[in-house]
């Protein structure tokens, strides 16, 4: 049989190293072959000293376990009941044959220094920088040991800049540990409500999956993400004009004031209104205390403030910096014994391949910063390790390892032995995770393929949850048939539909009653207390429609009245139309209730809107549907259809 990459990599080790680790691998395999039903032989604890010092550091060893059929499961590698024992035997026989050959002197001895870390202390040193998979590349350092043996160089401008970034982020996360700042955050976060919702969610999950091993903190993370995204923080592209409320464009930056500098705003954007010729300042604040007040920004502000909120409610969190210009948060799950990727901008949890697969980012360096340590977590976020290694050219791997170890040693001087041991054990688990095979799941933008049913249900990752919302059609209820009337209203501020003629039935969410939608979303401007439906950024056209069908009820249209509220800026356009069969009638979205008798006799109706036009980077904002203040009570959209017998 042809050798797998994992087996080939294992064979590249020296005789001394290979013979030692092969004996261990054969023991694991033979135990399962001899006693396939014995559970104790199907599980290997990652923190076990034998595993962590004799197997984990050897190139190809852990990969061979994965080739055999072992899978990552929190703090252990397990050989599941569904795994193929025949596959395990194939890998086992290859290793055994090679071992026999070497014992008989069939292979030359190779230097061992570049193949293995021979002591636990050396391994812990390596673990602090979280190495990439051993066999990922032949062009760049392929393991931490290779990095350690690489030649060092004098500091360069690139390495000094990188060091400054490391120091700055490592110092910045200490803001999150300020007791007074945490208290201020807790006074804002609806902790009791979130905790209650999390407890309710956990109860549902345990009912859905009796084997559920999730903890309350897992559900609390999901509730906090949802609240932060929907109710607390808002995204800023260009702020509306502070005078007329209209759209603005980016202009040359403004100088920061002393007060702005006090809160870390080294840069102040200038959002300029062409109509008013007025500049609206947007300081890029970097202090999380200020962000609790402003509650707006881009990914930097989002991750900064969200990480503080996590620490404020007792979650163990770290700030994640990506050299390709993005930041997010990781939360440690006590129940799952691992770190969870959390992006507050996207309201997503545990989907680490989102950026490489979903966004197409060319990753290089991703570092995690917490109060206790810095960790290179790049490999959690990639399934293309060789490509990533080829892009890691800013600094030498040995230099990066040395700097990270130095920062961690300085920060951890005051930690207790138990805490240091806990951090080391977590790093060992992370190392195994980093070299675990990763395959993006269809439709999940690279979400994690492992995890319990409950965890996937909680994050909406079951097959049923992946289905798109079916196109909605308004059909007359019994009450509407009797009244010969279908009267629907939509309120953008409340984000709900009301079927006035059917006991005032309420249906939440703008897209729940939509027939079709293309490149549109509901935008809430919390700072300006406004809401509207707009095109998605980058799209040239957005479309949305609502459908009404009366044929199945044996009815037809007698008359139609429609009110739609839309607003445009600069060259933005909104085109409203009524469609029935081959007939299309255009109408204005000026907020007036308009009647149409030409549709009499039709059995169906589609109300449609098309958004287009606009200028510059904010063109998507220049055509809006249902723009209203968040406190307004008037309907944003209304359809009144008088019916008659067919």
C-alpha positions as CSV (number, residue, x, y, z in Angstrom):
1,X,0.0,0.0,0.0
2,X,1.1,3.6,-0.6
3,X,2.2,5.4,2.6
4,X,0.1,8.2,3.9
5,X,1.6,11.6,4.6
6,X,1.4,11.0,8.4
7,X,3.3,7.6,8.2
8,X,5.9,9.1,5.8
9,X,6.5,12.0,8.2
10,X,6.9,9.6,11.1
11,X,9.5,7.6,9.1
12,X,11.6,10.8,8.7
13,X,12.6,10.7,12.3
14,X,15.9,9.2,13.5
15,X,16.1,5.6,14.4
16,X,16.4,6.4,18.1
17,X,13.3,8.6,18.1
18,X,11.3,6.4,15.7
19,X,11.9,3.1,17.5
20,X,10.8,4.7,20.8
21,X,7.6,6.3,19.5
22,X,6.7,3.3,17.3
23,X,6.7,1.1,20.3
24,X,4.2,3.4,22.0
25,X,2.0,3.6,18.9
26,X,2.0,-0.1,18.4
27,X,1.0,-0.6,22.1
28,X,-2.0,1.7,21.6
29,X,-3.0,-0.1,18.4
30,X,-2.4,-3.7,19.7
31,X,-4.5,-3.0,22.8
32,X,-7.5,-2.1,20.6
33,X,-7.0,-5.1,18.2
34,X,-6.7,-7.5,21.1
35,X,-9.6,-6.0,23.2
36,X,-11.8,-4.1,20.8
37,X,-14.7,-3.7,23.3
38,X,-12.5,-2.5,26.2
39,X,-13.2,1.2,26.6
40,X,-10.0,2.0,28.5
41,X,-7.9,1.1,25.5
42,X,-9.9,3.4,23.2
43,X,-9.0,6.6,25.0
44,X,-5.7,8.5,25.4
45,X,-5.4,11.4,27.9
46,X,-3.6,14.3,26.2
47,X,-2.1,15.4,29.5
48,X,-0.7,12.0,30.2
49,X,3.1,12.5,30.7
50,X,4.0,9.6,28.4
51,X,1.8,11.0,25.6
52,X,2.9,14.6,26.2
53,X,6.6,14.0,26.4
54,X,7.3,10.9,24.2
55,X,4.6,11.1,21.5
56,X,3.3,14.7,21.1
57,X,6.7,16.3,20.1
58,X,7.5,13.7,17.5
59,X,6.8,14.6,13.9
60,X,4.0,12.5,12.4
61,X,3.2,10.6,15.6
62,X,-0.2,12.3,16.5
63,X,-1.0,12.4,12.8
64,X,-0.6,8.6,12.7
65,X,-3.2,8.3,15.5
66,X,-5.6,10.4,13.5
67,X,-4.9,8.2,10.5
68,X,-5.7,5.1,12.6
69,X,-9.1,6.6,13.4
70,X,-8.6,8.4,16.7
71,X,-10.5,11.6,17.1
72,X,-10.1,14.7,19.3
73,X,-12.5,14.8,22.3
74,X,-11.9,17.6,24.8
75,X,-9.0,16.4,27.0
76,X,-8.6,13.0,25.3
77,X,-8.0,11.3,21.9
78,X,-10.7,8.6,21.5
79,X,-11.1,5.7,19.1
80,X,-14.9,5.8,18.5
81,X,-17.0,2.7,18.0
82,X,-17.7,3.8,14.5
83,X,-14.0,3.8,13.6
84,X,-12.6,1.1,11.3
85,X,-10.3,-1.4,13.1
86,X,-9.1,-2.5,9.7
87,X,-7.8,1.0,9.0
88,X,-6.1,0.9,12.3
89,X,-4.5,-2.4,11.5
90,X,-3.2,-1.0,8.1
91,X,-1.4,1.9,9.8
92,X,-0.2,-0.4,12.6
93,X,1.3,-2.9,10.2
94,X,3.1,-0.2,8.2
95,X,4.7,1.1,11.4
96,X,5.5,-2.4,12.6
97,X,7.2,-3.4,9.3
98,X,9.4,-0.2,9.4
99,X,10.3,-0.8,13.1
100,X,11.4,-4.4,12.3
101,X,13.5,-3.2,9.4
102,X,15.3,-0.6,11.5
103,X,15.8,-3.1,14.3
104,X,17.6,-5.3,11.7
105,X,19.8,-2.4,10.7
106,X,18.1,-1.6,7.5
107,X,18.1,2.2,7.8
108,X,20.9,4.7,8.6
109,X,20.8,6.6,11.9
110,X,19.7,10.2,11.6
111,X,20.5,13.1,14.0
112,X,17.8,13.3,16.6
113,X,18.1,17.0,17.5
114,X,15.7,18.3,14.9
115,X,13.0,15.6,15.4
116,X,12.0,15.6,19.1
117,X,12.0,17.6,22.3
118,X,13.4,15.1,24.8
119,X,12.0,16.5,28.0
120,X,8.7,17.8,29.4
121,X,10.2,21.2,30.2
122,X,11.3,21.7,26.6
123,X,7.9,20.7,25.4
124,X,6.2,23.2,27.7
125,X,8.5,25.9,26.3
126,X,7.4,24.9,22.8
127,X,3.8,24.7,23.8
128,X,3.8,28.4,24.8
129,X,4.1,29.3,21.1
130,X,1.7,26.6,19.9
131,X,3.5,25.0,16.9
132,X,2.1,24.3,13.5
133,X,1.7,20.7,12.4
134,X,5.1,19.0,12.0
135,X,4.8,18.0,8.4
136,X,3.1,21.0,7.0
137,X,5.9,22.4,4.8
138,X,9.4,21.7,3.6
139,X,10.2,25.3,2.8
140,X,9.5,26.9,6.2
141,X,10.3,25.7,9.7
142,X,8.0,22.6,9.9
143,X,7.8,22.2,13.7
144,X,8.6,24.1,16.9
145,X,11.8,22.1,17.2
146,X,12.9,23.3,13.7
147,X,12.1,26.9,14.8
148,X,14.2,26.5,17.9
149,X,17.2,25.3,15.9
150,X,16.8,28.0,13.3
151,X,19.5,30.6,13.4
152,X,18.7,33.9,15.2
153,X,19.4,37.2,13.7
154,X,19.8,40.8,14.9
155,X,16.6,42.8,15.4
156,X,15.1,44.2,12.2
157,X,12.6,46.9,11.7
158,X,10.0,44.3,11.0
159,X,10.8,42.3,14.2
160,X,10.8,45.4,16.4
161,X,7.4,46.4,15.0
162,X,6.1,43.0,15.7
163,X,7.4,43.1,19.2
164,X,5.7,46.4,19.8
165,X,2.4,44.9,18.7
166,X,2.9,42.0,21.0
167,X,3.7,44.2,24.0
168,X,0.9,46.6,23.3
169,X,-1.8,43.9,23.1
170,X,-0.4,42.0,26.1
171,X,-0.5,45.2,28.2
172,X,-3.9,46.3,26.8
173,X,-5.8,43.2,28.0
174,X,-5.0,44.1,31.6
175,X,-7.7,46.8,31.2
176,X,-10.2,44.0,31.3
177,X,-9.0,43.0,34.8
178,X,-9.8,46.4,36.4
179,X,-12.4,45.7,39.1
180,X,-14.0,49.1,38.8
181,X,-14.2,48.8,35.0
182,X,-15.8,45.3,35.3
183,X,-18.3,46.7,37.8
184,X,-19.2,49.5,35.3
185,X,-19.7,46.9,32.5
186,X,-21.9,44.7,34.8
187,X,-24.1,47.7,35.5
188,X,-24.8,47.9,31.8
189,X,-25.1,44.2,30.9
190,X,-28.5,42.7,31.6
191,X,-26.7,39.8,33.4
192,X,-29.8,38.4,35.2
193,X,-31.8,38.3,32.0
194,X,-28.9,36.7,30.1
195,X,-28.4,34.1,32.8
196,X,-32.1,33.3,32.9
197,X,-32.1,32.9,29.1
198,X,-29.0,30.7,29.3
199,X,-30.5,28.5,31.9
200,X,-33.6,28.1,29.9
201,X,-31.6,27.3,26.8
202,X,-29.5,24.7,28.7
203,X,-32.6,23.0,29.9
204,X,-34.0,22.8,26.3
205,X,-30.6,21.4,25.1
206,X,-30.5,18.7,27.8
207,X,-34.1,17.7,26.9
208,X,-33.1,17.5,23.2
209,X,-29.9,15.6,23.9
210,X,-29.9,13.6,27.2
211,X,-26.1,13.1,26.8
212,X,-25.5,16.9,26.7
213,X,-22.4,17.8,28.6
214,X,-22.5,21.5,28.1
215,X,-22.3,24.0,30.9
216,X,-24.1,27.1,31.7
217,X,-21.2,29.2,30.6
218,X,-21.5,27.8,27.0
219,X,-25.1,29.0,26.8
220,X,-24.3,32.3,28.5
221,X,-21.7,33.0,25.8
222,X,-24.3,32.6,23.1
223,X,-26.8,34.9,24.9
224,X,-24.1,37.5,25.5
225,X,-23.1,37.4,21.8
226,X,-26.7,37.8,20.7
227,X,-27.4,40.7,23.1
228,X,-24.1,42.5,22.2
229,X,-24.9,42.3,18.4
230,X,-28.6,43.0,18.5
231,X,-29.1,45.4,21.3
232,X,-25.9,47.0,22.5
233,X,-23.2,47.7,19.9
234,X,-23.6,49.2,16.4
235,X,-21.4,49.0,13.4
236,X,-20.0,52.2,11.8
237,X,-19.1,52.7,8.2
238,X,-19.9,56.3,7.8
239,X,-21.9,58.2,10.5
240,X,-25.0,60.0,9.4
241,X,-24.6,63.7,9.2
242,X,-25.0,65.2,12.7
243,X,-27.1,68.0,11.3
244,X,-29.4,66.6,8.6
245,X,-29.1,62.9,9.3
246,X,-28.2,62.2,5.7
247,X,-25.3,60.0,4.5
248,X,-21.7,61.1,4.6
249,X,-18.4,60.2,2.9
250,X,-14.9,59.6,4.2
251,X,-12.7,62.7,4.0
252,X,-9.1,63.3,5.2
253,X,-8.6,62.5,8.8
254,X,-8.9,65.1,11.6
255,X,-6.4,65.7,14.4
256,X,-7.4,64.2,17.8
257,X,-8.3,66.4,20.7
258,X,-6.7,66.0,24.2
259,X,-9.9,64.4,25.4
260,X,-9.9,61.9,22.5
261,X,-6.3,61.0,23.1
262,X,-7.1,60.4,26.7
263,X,-9.3,57.5,25.6
264,X,-6.8,56.1,23.1
265,X,-8.1,57.7,19.9
266,X,-4.9,58.3,18.0
267,X,-7.0,58.5,14.8
268,X,-10.1,60.6,14.1
269,X,-12.1,59.9,11.0
270,X,-13.8,62.7,9.1
271,X,-17.3,61.8,7.9
272,X,-18.2,64.7,5.6
273,X,-21.7,65.6,4.4
274,X,-21.8,67.1,0.9
275,X,-25.2,68.7,1.5
276,X,-24.5,70.5,4.8
277,X,-20.7,70.8,4.2
278,X,-20.3,69.6,7.7
279,X,-17.8,67.2,9.2
280,X,-18.9,64.6,11.8
281,X,-16.0,63.4,13.9
282,X,-15.5,59.6,14.5
283,X,-12.7,59.1,17.0
284,X,-11.4,55.5,17.0
285,X,-11.4,55.0,20.7
286,X,-9.2,52.2,22.1
287,X,-10.2,52.3,25.7
288,X,-12.9,49.8,26.6
289,X,-14.4,52.1,29.3
290,X,-15.1,54.7,26.6
291,X,-16.6,52.1,24.3
292,X,-19.1,51.2,27.0
293,X,-20.4,54.8,26.5
294,X,-20.1,55.2,22.7
295,X,-21.2,51.6,21.9
296,X,-20.1,51.8,18.2
297,X,-17.3,51.2,15.9
298,X,-15.7,48.5,13.7
299,X,-14.2,45.1,14.6
300,X,-11.5,46.7,16.8
301,X,-14.1,48.5,19.0
302,X,-16.4,45.5,18.9
303,X,-13.8,42.9,20.1
304,X,-12.3,45.3,22.6
305,X,-15.6,46.0,24.4
306,X,-17.0,42.5,24.0
307,X,-13.9,41.0,25.6
308,X,-14.4,43.3,28.6
309,X,-18.0,42.3,28.9
310,X,-17.0,38.6,29.0
311,X,-14.5,39.2,31.8
312,X,-17.0,41.3,33.7
313,X,-19.5,38.5,33.9
314,X,-16.8,36.0,34.9
315,X,-16.1,34.3,31.6
316,X,-12.4,33.5,31.0
317,X,-11.7,35.4,27.8
318,X,-8.8,36.4,25.6
319,X,-8.4,39.0,22.9
320,X,-7.4,37.6,19.4
321,X,-5.3,39.7,17.0
322,X,-5.0,38.7,13.4
323,X,-2.2,40.3,11.3
324,X,-4.5,40.5,8.3
325,X,-6.5,43.2,10.0
326,X,-9.2,41.6,12.1
327,X,-9.8,41.0,15.8
328,X,-12.2,38.9,17.9
329,X,-12.5,37.0,21.2
330,X,-12.0,33.5,22.5
331,X,-13.8,32.1,25.5
332,X,-12.7,29.2,27.6
333,X,-15.4,26.5,27.9
334,X,-14.9,24.7,31.2
335,X,-17.4,22.0,30.3
336,X,-15.8,21.4,26.8
337,X,-12.2,21.9,28.0
338,X,-11.3,24.1,25.1
339,X,-11.2,27.6,23.8
340,X,-14.2,28.8,21.7
341,X,-13.9,31.3,18.8
342,X,-16.4,34.1,19.3
343,X,-16.8,37.0,16.8
344,X,-19.2,39.6,18.3
345,X,-19.4,41.5,14.9
346,X,-20.8,38.4,13.3
347,X,-22.6,36.9,16.3
348,X,-20.9,33.6,15.6
349,X,-19.4,31.1,18.0
350,X,-17.0,28.1,17.4
351,X,-16.5,28.6,13.7
352,X,-12.8,29.1,13.5
353,X,-12.5,28.5,9.7
354,X,-14.9,31.3,9.0
355,X,-12.1,33.7,7.9
356,X,-9.9,31.4,5.8
357,X,-12.8,29.5,4.1
358,X,-15.7,31.9,4.4
359,X,-14.0,35.2,3.9
360,X,-11.0,34.0,1.8
361,X,-8.5,35.6,4.1
362,X,-4.8,34.9,3.6
363,X,-3.8,34.2,7.2
364,X,-0.3,34.5,8.6
365,X,-0.2,35.3,12.3
366,X,-3.0,35.0,14.8
367,X,-2.2,35.6,18.5
368,X,-4.2,35.3,21.6
369,X,-3.7,37.7,24.6
370,X,-5.0,37.1,28.1
371,X,-4.1,38.3,31.6
372,X,-1.9,35.2,31.9
373,X,-0.2,34.5,28.6
374,X,0.3,35.0,24.9
375,X,-0.4,32.0,22.6
376,X,0.1,31.6,18.8
377,X,-3.3,30.2,17.8
378,X,-2.9,30.6,14.1
379,X,-3.4,26.9,13.5
380,X,-6.9,26.8,15.0
381,X,-8.1,29.1,12.2
382,X,-6.6,27.3,9.2
383,X,-6.9,24.1,7.3
384,X,-4.2,25.2,4.8
385,X,-1.2,25.1,7.1
386,X,1.4,24.9,4.3
387,X,0.1,28.1,2.7
388,X,0.0,29.9,6.1
389,X,3.6,28.9,6.8
390,X,4.8,30.3,3.5
391,X,3.3,33.7,4.5
392,X,4.9,33.8,7.9
393,X,7.9,35.9,6.8
394,X,7.7,39.0,9.1
395,X,9.9,37.4,11.8
396,X,11.8,34.2,12.3
397,X,9.9,31.4,14.0
398,X,12.6,30.9,16.6
399,X,12.5,34.6,17.4
400,X,8.8,34.6,17.8
401,X,9.0,31.6,20.1
402,X,11.7,33.2,22.2
403,X,9.7,36.5,22.6
404,X,6.4,34.7,23.5
405,X,8.2,32.6,26.1
406,X,9.8,35.7,27.5
407,X,6.5,37.6,27.8
408,X,4.8,34.6,29.4
409,X,7.6,34.0,31.9
410,X,7.5,37.6,33.0
411,X,3.7,37.7,33.3
412,X,3.4,34.3,35.1
413,X,6.0,35.0,37.8
414,X,3.3,35.6,40.4
415,X,1.0,32.7,39.4
416,X,0.5,29.7,41.7
417,X,2.0,26.4,40.7
418,X,-1.5,25.0,40.3
419,X,-2.4,27.8,37.8
420,X,0.8,27.3,35.9
421,X,0.1,23.6,35.6
422,X,-3.5,24.3,34.5
423,X,-2.2,26.6,31.7
424,X,0.3,24.1,30.6
425,X,-2.3,21.3,30.4
426,X,-4.6,23.6,28.3
427,X,-1.7,24.3,25.9
428,X,-1.1,20.6,25.4
429,X,-4.7,20.2,24.5
430,X,-4.5,23.1,22.1
431,X,-1.4,21.6,20.5
432,X,-3.3,18.5,19.6
433,X,-6.2,20.5,18.4
434,X,-3.9,22.5,16.1
435,X,-2.7,19.4,14.3
436,X,-6.1,17.7,14.2
437,X,-7.5,17.3,10.7
438,X,-9.8,20.1,9.8
439,X,-12.4,20.0,7.1
440,X,-15.0,22.8,6.6
441,X,-18.6,21.6,6.7
442,X,-20.8,22.6,3.7
443,X,-23.0,25.6,4.6
444,X,-21.1,26.4,7.8
445,X,-18.3,28.6,6.4
446,X,-15.8,26.3,8.1
447,X,-17.5,25.6,11.4
448,X,-16.1,23.0,13.7
449,X,-17.2,19.5,12.7
450,X,-17.0,18.1,16.2
451,X,-19.3,18.9,19.1
452,X,-22.3,17.4,20.7
453,X,-25.8,17.5,19.3
454,X,-26.8,20.0,22.0
455,X,-23.9,22.3,21.1
456,X,-24.8,22.2,17.4
457,X,-28.5,22.9,18.3
458,X,-27.5,25.8,20.5
459,X,-25.6,27.4,17.7
460,X,-28.2,26.6,15.0
461,X,-26.0,24.1,13.2
462,X,-28.3,21.1,12.9
463,X,-29.6,20.2,9.4
464,X,-33.0,21.7,10.1
465,X,-31.5,25.0,11.2
466,X,-29.4,25.2,8.1
467,X,-32.4,25.3,5.8
468,X,-33.3,28.6,4.3
469,X,-36.5,30.3,5.4
470,X,-39.2,29.2,3.0
471,X,-40.9,31.9,0.9
472,X,-43.9,33.2,2.7
473,X,-47.3,33.7,1.0
474,X,-50.2,35.6,2.6
475,X,-53.3,33.5,2.3
476,X,-56.7,34.4,3.9
477,X,-57.4,33.0,7.3
478,X,-61.0,32.0,8.2
479,X,-61.6,35.4,9.7
480,X,-60.2,37.2,6.7
481,X,-62.4,35.0,4.4
482,X,-65.5,35.9,6.4
483,X,-64.6,39.6,6.5
484,X,-63.6,39.6,2.8
485,X,-60.6,41.6,3.9
486,X,-56.8,41.1,4.3
487,X,-55.2,44.0,6.1
488,X,-51.5,43.8,6.8
489,X,-49.2,46.3,8.5
490,X,-45.4,46.2,9.1
491,X,-43.7,48.3,11.7
492,X,-39.9,48.8,11.2
493,X,-39.2,50.1,14.7
494,X,-41.0,47.1,16.3
495,X,-39.8,44.8,13.5
496,X,-43.1,43.0,13.4
497,X,-46.1,42.4,11.1
498,X,-49.7,42.7,12.2
499,X,-52.6,41.0,10.4
500,X,-55.2,43.5,11.5
501,X,-58.1,41.6,9.9
502,X,-57.1,38.3,11.6
503,X,-57.4,39.1,15.4
504,X,-54.4,41.4,15.1
505,X,-52.0,38.4,14.7
506,X,-48.4,39.5,15.4
507,X,-45.5,38.0,13.4
508,X,-42.0,39.1,14.4
509,X,-38.9,39.7,12.2
510,X,-38.9,41.6,8.9
511,X,-38.0,38.6,6.7
512,X,-40.5,36.1,8.1
513,X,-43.3,37.3,5.8
514,X,-41.2,38.0,2.7
515,X,-41.8,36.2,-0.6
516,X,-38.3,36.9,-2.0
517,X,-35.3,38.9,-0.9
518,X,-31.9,39.6,-2.5
519,X,-29.0,41.6,-1.0
520,X,-31.1,43.4,1.6
521,X,-30.9,43.6,5.4
522,X,-32.5,45.5,8.3
523,X,-30.2,48.2,9.6
524,X,-30.5,49.6,13.2
525,X,-28.6,52.9,14.0
526,X,-28.7,52.9,17.8
527,X,-26.8,56.1,18.1
528,X,-29.3,58.0,15.8
529,X,-32.3,56.0,16.9
530,X,-33.2,55.1,13.3
531,X,-34.0,51.9,11.5
532,X,-34.5,50.9,7.9
533,X,-34.0,48.2,5.3
534,X,-31.1,48.7,2.9
535,X,-28.9,46.9,0.4
536,X,-26.1,44.9,1.7
537,X,-22.7,46.6,1.4
538,X,-21.0,46.0,-2.0
539,X,-24.2,45.1,-3.8
540,X,-25.5,47.2,-6.7
541,X,-29.1,46.1,-6.5
542,X,-31.3,44.9,-3.6
543,X,-34.7,43.4,-4.1
544,X,-37.6,42.4,-1.8
545,X,-41.2,41.3,-2.3
546,X,-44.3,40.1,-0.5
547,X,-46.9,37.8,-2.1
548,X,-50.7,37.5,-1.6
549,X,-52.7,34.5,-3.0
550,X,-56.4,34.1,-2.9
551,X,-57.1,31.3,-5.5
552,X,-56.9,28.5,-2.9
553,X,-59.6,30.3,-0.9
554,X,-61.9,30.7,-3.9
555,X,-61.6,34.5,-3.7
556,X,-60.3,37.3,-5.9
557,X,-59.3,40.9,-5.5
558,X,-61.9,43.6,-5.4
559,X,-59.6,46.6,-4.6
560,X,-56.1,47.2,-3.4
561,X,-54.6,50.0,-1.3
562,X,-50.9,50.2,-0.5
563,X,-48.8,52.5,1.7
564,X,-45.0,52.2,1.5
565,X,-42.4,54.5,3.1
566,X,-39.0,54.8,1.4
567,X,-36.3,57.4,1.3
568,X,-33.3,58.1,-1.0
569,X,-30.2,60.2,-0.8
570,X,-28.0,61.6,-3.6
571,X,-28.5,59.3,-6.6
572,X,-30.1,56.4,-4.7
573,X,-33.3,54.9,-6.2
574,X,-36.2,52.9,-4.9
575,X,-38.7,51.5,-7.4
576,X,-42.0,50.1,-6.0
577,X,-44.4,48.0,-8.1
578,X,-47.5,45.8,-7.9
579,X,-47.4,42.7,-10.0
580,X,-50.4,40.4,-10.9
581,X,-50.1,38.0,-13.8
582,X,-48.6,39.8,-16.7
583,X,-49.6,43.3,-15.4
584,X,-47.1,45.5,-13.5
585,X,-48.1,48.8,-11.9
586,X,-45.5,51.2,-10.4
587,X,-46.3,53.4,-7.5
588,X,-44.3,55.8,-5.2
589,X,-43.1,55.1,-1.7
590,X,-44.0,58.5,-0.3
591,X,-45.9,57.3,2.7
592,X,-49.4,57.9,1.2
593,X,-52.1,55.2,1.1
594,X,-52.7,54.7,-2.6
595,X,-55.6,52.8,-4.2
596,X,-55.5,50.6,-7.3
597,X,-58.8,49.4,-8.9
598,X,-57.0,48.0,-12.0
599,X,-56.1,44.8,-10.1
600,X,-59.8,43.9,-9.6
601,X,-60.5,40.3,-10.5
602,X,-56.9,39.1,-10.0
603,X,-56.4,36.1,-7.7
604,X,-52.8,37.0,-6.6
605,X,-50.7,40.0,-5.9
606,X,-47.0,40.7,-5.4
607,X,-45.7,43.9,-3.9
608,X,-42.1,44.5,-4.8
609,X,-39.3,47.0,-4.2
610,X,-35.9,47.4,-5.9
611,X,-33.1,49.5,-4.4
612,X,-30.3,50.8,-6.5
613,X,-28.0,53.8,-7.2
614,X,-26.1,55.8,-4.7
615,X,-22.5,57.1,-4.7
616,X,-19.2,56.1,-3.2
617,X,-18.5,53.6,-0.4
618,X,-21.8,54.3,1.3
619,X,-24.0,53.9,-1.8
620,X,-25.8,51.0,-0.1
621,X,-27.2,53.6,2.4
622,X,-28.5,55.9,-0.3
623,X,-31.7,53.9,-0.9
624,X,-33.8,52.9,2.1
625,X,-37.1,51.3,2.9
626,X,-39.2,52.1,5.9
627,X,-36.7,54.6,7.5
628,X,-38.2,55.6,10.8
629,X,-37.2,56.6,14.3
630,X,-37.0,53.7,16.8
631,X,-39.7,55.3,18.9
632,X,-42.2,56.1,16.1
633,X,-45.5,54.3,16.3
634,X,-46.8,54.8,12.7
635,X,-46.8,51.8,10.3
636,X,-44.0,51.7,7.8
637,X,-45.8,49.5,5.2
638,X,-49.4,48.7,4.8
639,X,-51.5,46.6,2.4
640,X,-55.3,46.6,2.4
641,X,-57.0,44.2,0.1
642,X,-60.8,44.0,-0.3
643,X,-61.9,40.6,-1.5
644,X,-64.8,39.2,-3.5
645,X,-66.0,35.7,-4.6
646,X,-64.1,34.2,-7.5
